[in-house]
């Protein structure tokens, strides 16, 4: 983060530059909060000082609404203590809160009403991840981990595709790859397709088709995703099934980027545990535009809070 004072006719003004936005009030506070199924983090920026203070807390997926709100309030109390200010001052901040489980506007409004902030925008964690990765630059983010979504930022406006969960979506994700591999293995076991070295090894590991089905019935998306690293490795070695799966995933990513209207020259960030693995499978026109993410989802929440404080989206 780059901070400096602006000089006017030899005098120091009360402006501070933060991620492309001039923070005007010396007492302005902005807060970003990023919450997921395993942990949550919050950060506060003192507008004039540019000082950043952070605190960490427990899970904050709003599928457990009461528990998530309680843990967020605990986190904000810890943030206030770390920053050396009162909880009331924290509540007076402008905030952007990105939480897993916020699926629609109704849930966002419910969360906002339960939080202490005088001015707050609540979203799921996708916009914060995109803003964190891109900063103020236009471009796209392919977030590929256990699940997946693809998003694009243009002039500060964010649009997202996918992220609909393992049952109906999350194409190209680790869970999706694992499920597809088991389907291919069952097809080969039935003699309807030739085994590749990878499917033969998987079939042997589970004993037979019944073993694969038993695994699938008792598994979560995270369990399916444990197979993804083997697919990535096998694809690099030329395994026919693994290559096909990686190409299918890359085709989905490319199609999503086209649907989002990605233009020539815009950069792409491949994030998540599997995002970078797809770099080798995208067309050269896209692969050459990949760059590292600028920051985290927490950085993105802070940036979106700063935009809100300055009257932006």
C-alpha positions, 0 to 999 in steps of 0.5 A: 500500500502506498501512502503520502501527503499531498503538498499545496503551496508549501503546506501539508494537506489533510489528504492521504493517498490509498490505492488510488483514492484520496482519503479526505478526513483525518478521522476517517476509518475504513474497515475491510472484513473477509470471512469464510468457513474456517476463519475471518480477518478484519483490517482497519485503515486510519485515513489520515495516518495510513496506519493499518491494523489487523485482527483474526477470528473464527469462521464466519460463513453465514450459513450459520447466521447467528454464529457468524454474526457473533464471531464477527462482533468478537472480531471487531472488538478485537480489532478495536482493542488492537487499534487502541480505539473504542468499539463505538469508533469501529462501528462508526467506520465505513466498511465492506464485508465479504462473507462466504454464504451471502448468496443474494441481496436479501441475505446481504441486507440481513447481515448488514442490519445485524452489523454495527456499522453506520455505513456498510456494504455486504457481499459474498467473498468473490468481489473482495477476492477480485478487487484484492487481486486486481487492485484498481486495474481492469482485468479478470480473476479465475479463482480455482480451488476446491470450488471455482468462479471467474470474475472481471473488474472494469472501471471498478465494476465487478461481475462474476460468473460461476461459483454455484457450488459442487452440486451444480457448478464449480467447473474446472475446480479441484472437486470437479476434476476429482469427480470427473476422474472417478466418472472416467475411471468407472467408464473404463472399468465397465469397458466403455473406454480405455484405461489410462495409467491414471484411471487404472491406478485409481481403479486399483486403489479403490478395489473396484467400481463399488469402492469408488461409489462408496467413496463418492457417497461419503465424500465432501467436495474437499475429499473429491479435490484431493484427487486434483493434484494427481490429475495435474501431475498426470496431465504433465506426463501426457496421461490421456484422461488427465490431459482431457480433463485439464483441457475441459477445465481450461475451455470453461475458463476461456469461455467464461472470460469471453462471456465476461467480455475480457478485452485485449490487453487486460490482465488475468490473475489465476488464483486459488490452489489450482488456478496457476496449474491451468496456465499451461492449458490456456491458449497462448493469447491468454496465457501471456497475459497472466500475472500475479495477484496484487493482494488478498481478499482482505486487501480487496475488502479494504479497497472496496471500503475506501471506494465506498467512503469516497462515494464510489461503488 
